[in-house]
Amino acid sequence: MEKGIDYVSVSIDGLPETDTKIRGIPRHYDRAIEGIKILRSVSKDLKINVGTTVLKPNIKEIPQLVEICHNLKVNWFFNLLDTSLYFFRE
């Protein structure tokens, strides 16, 4: 991009309902996806990565997140461990 930005990382921790539950920010998922689409429209060459911390509440949504990222033409990566035991309670 013309201002020297060549890499952006966005955190999405599940599909809309799960992402909101994990992050506590209503519409975070929708705003993150909208932001990715805007960035992609500005630059086809910008490297955009979506990161997900894999947790019990979102593990079954991982295949859908990977597919969404593929469709958006962005990379997907994950973190395996969160230091907060809150997410691992029953």
N, C-alpha and C positions, 0 to 999 in steps of 0.2 A: 504494500500500500504506500501511497505517496508520503506518509508521515513516518515511515520506518517501522511500522507494525507488520510483522510477518507471521505471528502466531497468537492464537487466542484459545484459552481453555474455559470451558463452561461446565459447571457441575449440575447434573441431573440425576436424582437418586430414585427414580421410578417413574411409572406412568402418573398422570395428573394427581389422582387421589393419594397414591402412595408417596409421591414426592412431597405433597403438601403435609402429609402426616409426619414424614421424616424431618423435613426442613422447617415446618411451622410457618411457612410463608404462603398464603393463598395465591394461587395463579402463578407460582414460581415456574412450574413446568411450561405453561403457555407462554410466559414472557421469555423464558430461555429459548424456546423453539422459535418464537418470533424474532428474537435477536439474532439467532443463527441464520435465519432466512435473510434478514437485512444485511448482515455481514457478507453472506454468500453473494447477494445481488451486487454489492459494492466491489467485491474482488473474488474472482474465480480461483485465484492462486493463493489466497490467504489460507494458512493451515489452521483448521478449527478442530479441536479435540473436545469430546464430551467425556467427562469423568464420572464414574459411578462408584460409590462405596457399596460393596456387596454386603447386604444385611439380610437377616431373616425375613423382614417384611417385603423385600424387593427381589429376592433371588429368582422367583418364578417369572418375573417380568424381564429378566435379562435378555432372552431371545428377541423380544419385541423392541427393546431399546437398541439392540444391535441393528435390527432391521430398519428402525427409524433413522438411525445415524447413517446407515448405508444409503437410504433414500435421500437424505439431506447432503450426501457426499462429504461427510465429516468422519473423522476417526473416532473410535470409541475405546476407552481404556477403563480399567477398574482398579480399585483398592480392595484388598482382601480383609483388612483388619481395621476396625475402628476402635479406638481406645476407650470408648464409652460403652460400658456393659448394659446401659439402658436399653439398647436395641436388641439385646439377646435374651431379655426376659420373656417369659411366656405371657 
